[in-house]
Amino acid sequence: MTSIGGAEMVDWNLAVATATRLARPGPEVSRDEAREIVAELRRHAKAAEEHVRGYTRMIPEGHEPVDTPVLVVDRAGWVKANVAGFRELLKPLFEKMKDRRSGTPGGAVLGAVGGKVTGVEVGMLLSFMSSRVLGQYETFAPATRDLPAAADGGGRLLLVAPNIVHVERELDVDPHDFRLWVALHEETHRTQFTGVPWLRDHLQGEIQSFLDETEVDPMTVVERLREAAQSLSGGRPEGERDEDGPSIVELVQTPGQREILSRLTAVMSLLEGHADFVMDGVGPRVVPSVAEIREKFQQRRASGAGRLDQALRKLLGLDAKLRQYRDGERFVRSVVEEVGMDGFNRVWTSPNTLPTKAEIAKPADWVARVHRKADS
């Protein structure tokens, strides 16, 4: 764990405790119902694997990729899993922040106090997120005592049972259909990373390059976290909320970082849009009420729960994620319509065949670059 003079930059244990304490209770279900829901989600995850592989044709027949576990978790389990991932991914940034703080008078005291404060604030943000995530493929997840991961050091699929139940009830859709529909989306992400061996290392390299160039004063990061936490708790008066301000993830300060972030945005748009495209493509064959689910879910995804929720989505960068779903799905659909599924799958050939951010908006440019050059 990263520390400064013996003090943690972020008290991760306190972050977990805070998020767990503040997380909203899940929907009421009996013990027997809970067992049935968990069992069904596991069955759907297994079924989704076959459906997604058959539809995407990303994994050659007879080839079995590295197995990654499927974990059905509650909100506290999701928090613990993400904290483990954050600790691993942010180590380089915190090491750089540690070096900057180590020569500061009183740095050890500031580190001790700051670690506790930031731990609480990170916990508050995680508590907010923990009730909104239906599922997640953790690409960089290290194995822990309670949360296994792939044998190669990363990868596990999380399905957050209370959130899935909450949304299916809120939308008033068939619960069995909805659970399979969610599983199809998340299984697509697992297939992307297990079927494309270089993708994980490529993304990790891009993220580390971004962090290596970060020149952020530690207090700036703390201030951004505090701003989010104050919005979450209602600590700032309504008139002082800057709904058009930057998100926490918008810490870009150099031209190099802007280029990296542009590439990362394009990749994430591809991955999220591909998952939406696949679950809607498979859906009509295996999810009878898919049209109703999609319509209601799109309305929910776009609307948010009110002004505070919309402000937080902007602050946390969730609006950008919603655009990634929309823009990425449009890119995938356009390319498949023009060159077919096998033609689209050239996107997974190497980092050089990934679309740029501009090509996500203009799929024909990607087709021209990857297909016409290769076929000429």
N, C-alpha and C positions, 0 to 999 in steps of 0.2 A: 504494500500500500504506500502510495506516495506521501512523503512527510517533509516538513520543514522544521529543522531543529527539534525533531521528535514529535512535532505536531502535524496532524493530517491536513492536507489542503482541503479535502472534503471528508467529513466524518460519515463514511458510507453506512456504518451500522446505525447511526442516528437517522440518516436519510431513510433507511428501510423502516425503522421504528416509527418515524413521523408519518411516512406514507401509509403504513399499515393502520396506524391509529386514526388517520383522517379520512381514509378511503370510505366511500359510501357503502352501506350494507347492500348486499346483492338482493335479488328478488327472493321472496319466500318460497321455499320448496321443502318438501319433507325429505327425510333421510333416504327413503326408498326412491323418491323421484330423482334425487341427486345422483344416486347410484345408476339409475337408468339413463340419465342424461349423459353422464361420463362414459358409460358403455356405448351408447349410441354414437357419440362424437368419435370415439376410437374406431368404431366400425365404419363410419363415414370417411374418416381419414384414410383407412385402408382401401375402401372402395374408390375414393377420389384419386388415389395413386394410379390405379389401372385406367380410369377414365382420362385423366390428364395425359398420361404417357401415350395412350392410343390416339388422342386428338392432336397433340403437339408434334408427335414423332421426333422428339428431341433426343430420346434415348434409344439407340439401336437395339433391335431384337436380340436377345441373348446376352446383352451387356447389363450387368447389375452394378449400379453405382454404389458408392459408400453409403451405408445405412445411417440414417439420422433418426433419433428418437422422436416420437410424438408424445407430447405431454399435455394433458388436460389439467389446467390450473385454475385457481381462484385469483382474486385480485391481488392478494398478498404474494402469491406465487409469481405472478407476472412482475410485480415490483422487484422481488429478489432476483429474478432472472435478468431483468434489465440493468439493475445495479451491477451485477457481475459483469455484464457486457460493457457498461460504461467505464468501469474501473480498468478493464483491459484496454479499451480503445483510446482512452484519454491519458494514459500513462505518459506518452511523449510530451503532450502539452503541459501536463502538471510538472514534469521534470524541468521544462523550460521556465515555468513560472517559479518553481522552487529556486532555480539558480538566480533569478532576478531578485527574489525576496531575501535570499540568504545573506546578502551584504547590507541589508537595510537595518538600521538601528531598531532594536525591539522586534526584529523579524520573527523570532521564535514565539513571542507573546501574541503578535498579530496572527501568526499561523495557527496557534491553538484556538484563539477566539474565532478567527475566520473559518476554521474547519467546522466548528460547531454551528456557527450561523449558516454557513453554506449548506451544511448537512440538513438542517431544518428546511431551508428553502428548496433544495433539490427534492426533499421528501414531499413538500407541498405540491410541487409540480407533478411528481410521479403519482400522487394521490388523485390529482385531477385527471391525468391520462389513464389511470388504471381502470376507470369505469367506462372508457370509451373504445378501447382496443378489443376487437373480436378475436383476432388471431394474429400471429406474427411468426415469421421464420427468422430466427436469430442466427445471423451469418457468422458472427465473431464470438459466439458464446463459449466461454470456458466451462468445462465440467465442474460442478460443485458436489458436495455431499448429497444435497437434496435434489439437484437438477442435473441429470446426465446430459452429455452432448456426444457428438460424433467422435469416433475413435481418433480421427486425425486432428483433434483439437478445436473443432468448432462445428456448429450447426445443430439446431433442434427446432422442432415445430411446436409452437404453443397455441393451444385453443383455450380461450378464456371463457369458461362455462357460464358464470353468472352474467357476463355481458351479452353473450349470445342469447340466453334465455330472456334477459331484459328487453333486447331489441325485438326479438320475435313476438313478444307479448305487446310491445309498444306499437309495432306495425300491424298486429293482428293478422299474421300470416301462418300458414301451416308450419308448425315447429319442425317436423321431420324434414320437410323440403328445405327450410331455411338453414338448418344445420348442415345438410349436405352441400348446399350452395356456398356457404362460408368455407367449408372444407375444400371445395374445388379451388377457390381463390388461393388459399394458403398452401395447398398442395402444389399449385403451379409455381409458387416461389421456391418450394423445396426442389422441384424438378429443375428449375432454372439453375440452381447452384450445384445440385448433384449431377446434372447432365452436362454442365459446362465447367470442366475442371479448373480452368484458368480464371473464372469470373470472381471467385472469392479473393484470390491474391491480387487481382487487378484492382478491385474496389478498395481493399485494405491499403494497397500502395498509394492510391489516389488520396485517400483520407489522411494517411500519414504524411504525404507530401504537403497537403493543406495545413496540417498541424505544425509541420516543421517550419513553415513560413510565417506562422502566427506571431505577431508582435503585439500582444494584448497585455496591458497592465492587469495584474490580478484583480485590482479593485474594480476595473471595468466589468470583468466577468461577474464579480459579486454584485455589482450594481444592477446588471441585467437580470440576474436571478432574483434580486430583491424587488425589482420593478414587476416581474411576473408574479411573484408571491403576493405583493401588495394588491395587484389587480385581482388575484384569485381570492384573497381574503376580504376584499372590499375596503382595504386600508387606504386607498386613494379616493378622494372625492370624485364623483361622476364627471365633473367638468374638467378634471385634470388627467383623465385617461386619454392617452394618445393612441387612438385606434389606427392611425396611419403611420405610426412609428415603426422602427425596424424590428424584425424578429430576433430572437435570441441567436438563431443560426446565422444571422447576417453580420458576421464579424470580419468580413473581408476587408483587408487593408492594402493589399499589393496587387499589381497586375497579374502576377503569377497565381495568386489565390483566386482571382476572378476567373481565370481560365480553367483552373481545376474545378471550381464550383460549377461552371458552365458544363463541363464534361460530366460531373456527378449528377447534375440535374437531368441531363439527357439520359443517363443510364437508369436513374430511378424512374423517370417517366416511362422508359421502355419496359422496365420490370413490372411496374404497377399497371400500366395499360395492357400489357400482355396478360397479366393475371385476370383483369376484368374481361378481356376478350375471350379468354379460354373458358372462364366459368359461364359466360353467356353462350358460348358456342356449344359447350357440353350440356348446359342446363336443359334445353328443350327435350333431350333424349332421356334424362334421368331425374329431372326435377319438374314435375307436372305443372306447378304453379309459378314457374320461373318468371313469367312476364309480370305477374302481380308483384312478386317480391322485388324485382328490379325497379319497377315504377315507384313503389313505396319507399324503397331504400334510397333511390336517387333523390327523392324529395326530402327525405330526412338528412341525407349527407349535405345537401345544398343549403338547408335552412338554418341549421344550428339551433340552439335552445334559447336564444335571446341575445340581447346586446352584450352582456358580460361574456357569454360563451363565444360570440363572434370576435370580441376584442382579444380574448385569450388565444383563439385560433390564429389570429394575425400575429400576436406576440410570439407564439411558439412555432410559427412557420407552418401551421396546419393548412392554411389556405393554399400555400404552395403545393402541399401534398395533394389537395383536391384537384388542383390544376394538372398535376402529374397523372392522376387517374384519367382525366378527360382527354388531355392532349396525347398521352401515350396510347390510349385505346384507339383514338382516331388514327394515329400513325400505323399501328399494327393492322387495323382493319383495312386501311388503304393499301398497304403493301401486300397483304394476303390477297386482296381482290385483284391486284395487278399481276403478281408473280406466283401466287399460290403459297401453300404452307411450307413446302420444301424450299421455295425461293425465299420466303421470309426467314427461314432458319439459317440462311447464310449470315444473319446478324450475329450468330453465336460462333463464327469461325475464329475470330481473334479480336483483340481490342481495336484493331484498325477498321473492323467492319461494324462496330457499334455506331449508331447514329449520333450526329452532333446535335446540339440544342437547336440549331437552325433547321436541320433535317427532320427533327421531330415535328416541326411546324410545316415542313414541306417534304412529305414522304417521297414525292417523285424525284427529288434531288438525291435521296439515299439510293433509290433504285438505279438512277443514272450512274452514280458513282460506283456502286458495288456490283451491279449486274452488267451494265453495258460495257464497262471497262473490262470486267472479267471475261465477258463473252466475245469481246472484239478480237 
